Amino acid sequence: MSKFTAGPWQVHGSHVYGPDPERELVAQAHGNGDGSWTAVGGSRMVSNRNLIAAAPELYEALIDLVGCTTDKTLKAARAALAKADGAQ
């Protein structure tokens, strides 16, 4: 098992945290440098933050996918990709 913070990771503003109750800061995403991190959609920061937050699920889905491709594995991979794209 990797030594990264266990998921699921949570987002709040530009910050990505580990699961509660620890609220361990995993990352802070930055955008275009214009300070518009609160912008909805289209913001590079929002896209970066969502991709970072989806990392644990993407990692696990890829491990399963490499092992064997099943309907369950494809569903998990699709869900992880949706999270990375900002769909909750």
C-alpha positions in Angstrom: 0.0 0.0 0.0 1.2 3.5 -0.8 2.0 5.9 2.0 -0.3 8.7 0.8 -3.2 10.0 2.9 -6.1 7.6 2.8 -9.2 8.9 0.9 -11.7 10.0 0.3 -10.2 13.5 0.1 -12.4 16.5 0.7 -12.4 19.9 -1.0 -13.0 23.3 0.6 -12.2 26.4 -1.4 -8.7 25.9 -2.9 -7.7 23.3 -0.2 -7.8 19.5 -0.4 -8.1 17.7 2.9 -7.9 14.1 4.0 -11.0 12.5 5.5 -12.5 13.8 8.7 -11.9 14.0 11.6 -8.2 14.7 10.9 -8.7 17.5 8.3 -5.1 16.9 7.2 -4.2 19.4 4.5 -3.2 17.4 1.5 -2.8 20.1 -1.1 -3.7 23.7 -2.0 -4.5 24.2 -5.7 -3.6 27.4 -7.5 -5.2 28.8 -10.6 -4.2 31.5 -13.1 -2.8 33.8 -10.4 -5.7 36.2 -10.7 -7.1 35.4 -7.3 -10.4 34.1 -8.7 -10.4 30.7 -6.9 -14.0 31.1 -6.0 -15.1 31.3 -9.6 -17.5 28.5 -10.6 -16.5 26.3 -13.6 -13.8 27.0 -16.0 -11.3 28.0 -13.3 -8.0 26.1 -13.6 -7.8 26.0 -9.8 -11.2 24.3 -9.5 -10.1 21.7 -12.1 -6.8 21.1 -10.5 -8.4 20.9 -7.0 -11.0 18.3 -8.3 -8.3 16.2 -9.9 -6.2 16.2 -6.8 -9.2 15.3 -4.6 -10.0 12.4 -6.9 -6.5 10.9 -6.6 -7.3 8.2 -4.0 -10.3 6.9 -6.0 -8.3 7.1 -9.3 -5.5 5.2 -7.8 -7.7 2.4 -6.4 -9.7 2.2 -9.7 -6.5 1.8 -11.7 -5.2 -0.9 -9.4 -8.5 -2.8 -9.9 -8.4 -2.1 -13.7 -4.9 -3.5 -14.0 -5.9 -6.6 -12.0 -9.0 -7.4 -14.1 -11.6 -5.4 -16.0 -15.1 -6.1 -14.7 -18.3 -4.1 -14.7 -17.6 -3.1 -11.1 -14.1 -1.9 -12.0 -15.4 0.1 -14.9 -18.1 1.7 -12.7 -15.5 2.7 -10.1 -13.2 4.1 -12.8 -16.1 6.1 -14.2 -17.0 7.4 -10.8 -13.4 8.5 -10.1 -13.2 10.3 -13.4 -16.5 12.0 -12.7 -15.2 13.2 -9.4 -12.0 14.5 -11.1 -14.2 16.4 -13.6 -16.1 18.1 -10.7 -19.3 15.9 -10.6 -20.0 15.0 -7.0 
